[in-house]
Amino acid sequence: MCTCTCLLLAFLLACLSFDGAMALGLSSIALQSRPGGHAVFVDAVGRERIFHGTNAVVKGPPYYPDIESFSPDISMASPDFEWMQKLGLNLLRLGVMWPGYEPVRGQYNETYLDEIEKIVDLAASYGVHTLLDMHQDGLSEHFCGEGIPSWAVKRAQGGVLSQPFPAPFDHFDNATDYYTEPRLGGAPLIPTGKACATHNLGPGWHEPDQESSQAYQALWDNWEGVGDAWAAMWARVAKRFGSRPDVLGLELINEPFNGDLYHDPLIMVPPPNPHNADKINIQPAYDRVAASVRVADPNVIIFFGGVTADDLGPGFTAAPGGEQYANRSVLAYHFYKPPQVSAAVQVGEFSKAALRLGTGAMMTETSDGDGLMDIREAADGADGGLQSWAGWEWKSFCRADHDPEKSQLGSWGACKTGYGPVWQDQAPDVVFQSDNARTYATAVAGDIVKMSFDASYGDFELQYDIKEGIDAQEATEIFAWPQRYPGGAKIEAKATTGTVRVEYEVGNSTVRVFPGEGLTPRARVTVSIKAADGPAPAPPGSPCEYVIPFNFSATTDAQTQMPDGDTIVLTVAPRNDTSGNATSGNSTVQIVLENDADTWWKAVTQHRHNKFVREIASTQDSRKVASGVIQMEDLANGDQFVLSKAKFAGAHTNVYCIKHARDMNPGMVYTFTWKVCS
């Protein structure tokens, strides 16, 4: 029984939950064209917004993360969002799974959307926007994947070109390779976990198999109204979530496949092929879905992606619904290496495509595939293109405590078709933390011209042009991970005309830049952030204990009383060839290591993405001098170089990262002399 007071309290709590976004200043997001025509995210006061995010996709029942209690594998609870806040992640790409919402055709499970809404509410209370993503990989459990309900899957029709999955690569035994899965709507007969694991299912997530490729084609062609059902599902989601300021948008489907390549092989040839799958199959399907969504909410931002082979950009000729909806549409794309070769190229091609279509663009998924989401190259590329990104994936969101001989599913979710790591020690991996907690501008009171970040040293630069129409009290906001700047950040801000004012406290994660006196529209503001001068503890995940700022422009630089009790002197001199003449313009720098302190092992080592690459030079026992070379290409790529020594009973330890190693010049010799060793 509940009294009137109780009911009033419940109502107020519900309002507070829904308005959590506004309580933290979360703004609705729209698209607006910056000079040059690119459409970008802007908030309600006109500031340009950049999102750095992560993914949370549960690929089996109950199809949503656990919000009630924290766990290292399946939760998206308060401690998860606290970690997102700490790392500067302000976007969650959340799987909204069609089988979870409509397990039986025409029967919608509103309780499922209630659970999704709880996550959206909680995310907003921590300042995190949500992008709702209808995820699929391999389309269905019928094809050892996930994505659309069993009732929406067109099955093989028979004949040479329409054989059951996994033809033409293999075949299943009807008696032993299938089981009935009661947790899926209609309790369908699907392949066992063992059958999925032990048979040749073909490339990718098995999309090129005859039956699965033709099931994709059926969805694009609206076979038996399944395309209409897809549209109706999204319309209901849009009606419930689309107008919320904390929902960034709706991503219609993840990584769509081309379609029936056996009856129309030309759809496998990417653009500029005029018969590409984006144009022929997927764009008409998107138009069908968008038409329903726009009735439910005409202003919601629709995210749409092409097939994964669109390395040179997609083949779409217009945004979903037509050109008139381009200003409410974002071209979504992914970067994985392999198969993609360069993040800069991928970002560039999709930026050009978005400009052609008049839409925004965003990298909604990326990872290096090792489970730790080492996303440096992708994030650097996104910075260069002034774009937002979301990494794959926050954690595993599955528990594989099932009978692998039988079920495809776990007790929560399904561990298949790509999933993230299980956390150790109740926290994200330290490399994950360092790679994700990048310095970046979250909100800019102007048009962004340039943004760059060097993860090896913490150096950041932002350039933007002041634009008219933004309140003079609105600040540009920059996230700066305190662990990356343990001694505080050194911040410089200037404008081509007038002044700007910086607000920052050591230990705080936000840098604010306010307009000052005389600042006029189109004035260019430049903000640079560096770690404070002097030795400092290395950020989590670094390949060393401390970061040391050597002065490479001086002839001699003595670093005395270093944090581990050492003294190291750097001397710089021109490099000479065998005839004694100074050389310049070559592609390497020479490193000399001298040990005047003792006979214990000392070394200069090279690391890439915090992982050991090689030893450049080392001394030990009677060998007091050693030399080696560093490639200029490795310096330019941001590799880390470390002064290492033997300590703690002779254990080899990476102690001092050489800050700004990229400032070393070709044709020079840099001699590091270890004078005192603690």
LUMPA-872941 format. One record per residue (C-alpha): residue in three letters; x, y, z. Coordinates in steps of 0.1 Angstrom, whole numbers, plus 5000, padded with zeros to 4 digits. Example, Ala and Ser with C-alpha at 12.3 -4.5 7.8 and 13.67 -1.06 7.14 Angstrom:
BEGIN
ALA512349555078SER513749895071
***
This chain:
BEGIN
MET500050005000CYS501350354991THR500150685006CYS499751004987THR503151125001CYS504750804988LEU503250854954LEU504351214953LEU507851104963ALA507950834936PHE506751094910LEU509551334920LEU512151064918ALA511050964884CYS511251324872LEU514751364887SER515751044870PHE514551164836ASP515951514841GLY519351384852ALA520751504819MET519651854825ALA520751844862LEU524351794850GLY523952034821LEU523551764794SER522251944764SER520251824734ILE522551784704ALA521851894668LEU523951914636GLN525252244622SER527552324593ARG530952474601PRO532752684576GLY533752454547GLY530452274548HIS531151994573ALA528151914596VAL529151884632PHE527551824666VAL526452134684ASP524752184718ALA521852404727VAL524052714731GLY525852654698ARG529152504710GLU530752244688ARG530751904706ILE533151614704PHE532351274718HIS534751004730GLY532850694740THR532550324744ASN530250034734ALA527949824756VAL526249544735VAL524749234750LYS524348974722GLY522048734739PRO519148724765PRO518448944784TYR519949174757TYR520949454781PRO523649504807ASP523149454844ILE522349784860GLU521549664895SER524949544906PHE528549604895SER530549314880PRO533749284860ASP531849134830ILE528149224825SER527349544843MET526649904833ALA526050024869SER527150334888PRO530750224892ASP531050184854PHE529850534848GLU532150664875TRP534950514855MET533650664823GLN533651004840LYS537250954852LEU538450864817GLY536651144800LEU534250924781ASN530951114774LEU529150874751LEU527750524754ARG526750334723LEU524150104738GLY522849794720VAL519049794715MET518449444703TRP515449374682PRO514949024695GLY514849164730TYR512149414721GLU510049204697PRO510748834704VAL507448734688ARG506148924657GLY503949204667GLN504349144704TYR506549424719ASN508249374753GLU508049714768THR509749584799TYR512849554778LEU512749924769ASP512149994805GLU515549844812ILE517150034784GLU515650354797LYS517150284832ILE520650274816VAL519950594796ASP518850764828LEU521850654847ALA524250754819ALA522751104819SER523251144856TYR526951104850GLY527051344820VAL527051064794HIS524951084762THR523650754747LEU523550644711LEU521050364706ASP522350094683MET520449804667HIS523449574667GLN523949264646ASP526949044635GLY526048754613LEU522348854614SER520948564635GLU521548274658HIS520448064628PHE523848164614CYS525848144646GLY525548524650GLU522948764665GLY520849054654ILE517249014641PRO514448794656SER514148434645TRP510748504629ALA512348774606VAL514948534591LYS514248404556ARG515348044554ALA517047864525GLN514747794496GLY516547494482GLY518347464448VAL521947494439LEU522347854450SER520147844482GLN521447574504PRO521147574542PHE523847744564PRO526847704563ALA526847614526PRO528847644504PHE531647624530ASP530447324550HIS527247154561PHE525547064594ASP524146724605ASN520346764611ALA520446504638THR523446624659ASP524246994650TYR520947164661TYR519047214693THR515947404704GLU516647734722PRO513747814746ARG515148164754LEU514648284719GLY511148384707GLY509348074693ALA511947844706PRO513647794673LEU515947514662ILE519447664658PRO522947534655THR524647414687GLY527547594702LYS529847304692ALA528547314656CYS529347684654ALA532847634669THR533947324649HIS532647384613ASN533947604586LEU531347884586GLY533048094560PRO534748444563GLY533748734585TRP530748664607HIS529548414581GLU527648664560PRO528848524526ASP527148194532GLN524148124509GLU521448124534SER522748414556SER523448644526GLN519948574513ALA518448644547TYR520148994546GLN518649044511ALA515248954524LEU515549224550TRP516549484524ASP513849374500ASN511049374527TRP510349004522GLU507048924539GLY507049264555VAL510149214577GLY511549554565ASP508249714576ALA508549534609TRP512149664613ALA510850024606ALA507949984631MET510249864658TRP512550174653ALA509450404652ARG508450284686VAL511950334700ALA512050684685LYS508750774700ARG510050674734PHE513550814733GLY514051044703SER513151374720ARG515351314750PRO518251554752ASP520551284765VAL519951054735LEU522451144708GLY520550944681LEU519550604667GLU521950384647LEU519650184624ILE521849874621ASN525449774628GLU527649674599PRO525049574573PHE526049314548ASN525749354510GLY522949094504ASP522548794481LEU525848774463TYR524948444446HIS522148594425ASP523748944421PRO527548924425LEU528149284414ILE526849414448MET530149284463VAL532149534443PRO532449854464PRO532150214452PRO532850364427ASN531050064412PRO527550214404HIS525849884413ASN527249884449ALA525249734478ASP524850064496LYS523050224467ILE521149924454ASN520049744486ILE520649934518GLN519650294509PRO516050194499ALA515849994531TYR517050284552ASP514550514534ARG511750274545VAL512950274582ALA513550654582ALA510050724569SER508550554600VAL511050704624ARG510351064611VAL506651024618ALA507450934654ASP510151204658PRO511051424629ASN514151574645VAL515951274660ILE519451214646ILE519650894625PHE523050724622PHE523450514591GLY526350304580GLY527350124548VAL528949784542THR532249714559ALA534149704526ASP533450074520ASP537150174525LEU536950444499GLY533650584513PRO530050464509GLY527950444478PHE524950624492THR523450904471ALA521451064499ALA520851044536PRO518050814548GLY514750974537GLY516351204512GLU518451524511GLN515951714532TYR516951504562ALA520751534558ASN520951784586ARG519551524609SER521651234598VAL525151104606LEU527250874584ALA528550604608TYR531650404600HIS534250174617PHE537950144617TYR539749804623LYS543249734614PRO543149494596PRO541249504573GLN541649884571VAL545150004565SER545150364578ALA542950554602ALA543850884586VAL542650754552GLN539450604567VAL538550924584GLY539351134554GLU537250924530PHE534250934552SER534651304559LYS534551364521ALA531551134518ALA529651314546LEU530451644530ARG529051514497LEU525851384514GLY525551694536THR525551484568GLY527651444599ALA530151164603MET531350964632MET533550654639THR531050454661GLU533250154666THR537050084666SER539549864683ASP542849684676GLY541149354683ASP543249244713GLY540449304738LEU542149604754MET540849864728ASP544250014720ILE542750284699ARG545650534695GLU545750534657ALA542050554654ALA541750834679ASP544651024663GLY542850994630ALA539551114644ASP541351414660GLY542851494626GLY539351484610LEU537751664640GLN535451374646SER533951184675TRP534550814682ALA533450514703GLY535650224711TRP534749854712GLU534049744740TRP533749854776LYS533749494789SER532649144777PHE528849174785CYS528548794785ARG529048494808ALA530148184790ASP529047954818HIS526847734795ASP527247394779PRO529447474749GLU528447134734LYS524947264731SER523947624737GLN525147934718LEU524148144748GLY525548214782SER523648274814TRP523848644805GLY524448744769ALA526448534743CYS530248534740LYS530548534702THR531148754672GLY533448984690TYR533249104726GLY535349304751PRO537549204780VAL536549094815TRP537949344840GLN540549244865ASP540649394900GLN537349574895ALA538849824871PRO539649864834ASP543049754823VAL545650034828VAL546550044791PHE542850074783GLN542650364808SER545650544793ASP544550494757ASN541050614763ALA541650904787ARG542851134760THR543051514763TYR540351664740ALA537851944737THR534451824747ALA532752154740VAL534152444719ALA532652794718GLY533552834681ASP534452644650ILE537252394655VAL540152434631LYS542652184646MET542851944675SER545851714682PHE547051504711ASP550351324717ALA549551034740SER553150954746TYR553851294762GLY550451444770ASP550951744746PHE547651884733GLU546752174709LEU543352314700GLN542652594675TYR539252734670ASP537653044655ILE535253254676LYS531753254660GLU528853494663GLY525753394683ILE527453224712ASP526953384746ALA530153554758GLN529853354791GLU530053014774ALA533352844779THR535352604758GLU535852294779ILE538752054776PHE539151714794ALA542551664809TRP543051334828PRO544751424861GLN546851104861ARG548451224829TYR549451554845PRO550451454880GLY552351784886GLY549551974870ALA549052084834LYS550952384819ILE548352574798GLU548852854774ALA545953024756LYS545953314732ALA543853484706THR544753664674THR542653964686GLY541654024722THR542253794751VAL540953474766ARG540853364803VAL541753004815GLU540252844846TYR542052524858GLU542952364891VAL545652104896GLY543951764901ASN540851874882SER539951714849THR538352014832VAL540152314816ARG537852604808VAL538652884784PHE536453194786PRO536353494762GLY538253794775GLU538454154766GLY538354254729LEU537653904716THR535853944683PRO534053694659ARG536553504637ALA539353564660ARG541453244663VAL542053104697THR544952864703VAL545152654735SER548152434743ILE548452194772LYS551652024783ALA552651844815ALA554352074840ASP558152104836GLY560351864856PRO560351494862ALA556951344870PRO555351004876ALA554350834844PRO550650794836PRO549050444842GLY549850204815SER553150374805PRO556250154799CYS558150334826GLU557950474862TYR558750844855VAL558851094826ILE561951304823PRO561951624801PHE565451644786ASN566451964768PHE567551844733SER568352204721ALA571052244747THR574652124743THR574551974778ASP571551904801ALA572251744835GLN569251574852THR570251554889GLN568451414918MET565951224896PRO562951054912ASP564750714915GLY567950874929ASP569950894897THR571951164879ILE572051144840VAL573751394818LEU572751444782THR575351584757VAL574451674721ALA576951694692PRO576951674654ARG577251324640ASN580451254619ASP580951014591THR584150794589SER586051084572GLY585351314601ASN582851534583ALA579551624600THR576551464583SER572951584582GLY569651504566ASN569751134572SER566950924586THR568350834620VAL569750974652GLN572650814670ILE572350724707VAL575350664729LEU574950524764GLU577750564790ASN577750414824ASP580050594849ALA578050494879ASP578650124884THR578849794864TRP575149704866TRP573049684834LYS571850004818ALA569950044785VAL568050264762THR564950064750GLN562150134725HIS558450084731ARG555450114709HIS551950154723ASN553450084757LYS554849744745PHE558549664743VAL560049664707ARG563749644711GLU566949734730ILE568850014713ALA571950014734SER573049854767THR576049844791GLN576949594817ASP580049474836SER583149584817ARG581149724787LYS580850084798VAL579850244765ALA577350124739SER575650284709GLY572750244685VAL570450434662ILE566750544663GLN564850574631MET563250924626GLU560150744614ASP559750584648LEU560150924665ALA557551074643ASN555150794650GLY555350854687ASP557350554698GLN558550574734PHE562250564744VAL563150464779LEU566250474801SER566350134819LYS568449994846ALA568949694868LYS567449734903PHE565849534930ALA568349234931GLY569349284895ALA565849294879HIS565749484846THR563349784851ASN562150044827VAL562550364848TYR562650684828CYS560650774797ILE562451034776LYS559951314772HIS559751484738ALA562151234722ARG560751334689ASP562651664693MET565851484686ASN567251584652PRO568751364624GLY572451374620MET573151434657VAL574651214685TYR572851214718THR574951074747PHE573250974779THR575850944807TRP574650774839LYS576750954865VAL574950834897CYS572850534901SER570750464932
***
